[in-house]
Amino acid sequence: MQVFRAQEILGSENIIAVELNGVSVWIDSVDTQKKTAKVHTENNPADAKVVAVEELQEIH
């Protein structure tokens, strides 16, 4: 995924499916300088981690 798309998804009013290694995640924030995103799994908001944006995949 590109950084600009991760920002669009984060700011969207719609729910857009995103996966990290086949697991559904929510994007909490995007760091455009480092090209990373803070994400958490759907069922565990406390388990947040920072990953490279390019590891995220939008599911259509």
Number of C-alpha atoms within 10 A of each C-alpha: 13 14 20 13 12 25 17 11 18 18 11 10 8 8 9 13 13 20 17 18 9 10 12 18 22 22 23 15 15 21 15 14 7 11 15 19 25 17 24 20 17 12 10 9 13 8 10 15 13 15 16 16 24 14 13 24 19 14 10 6
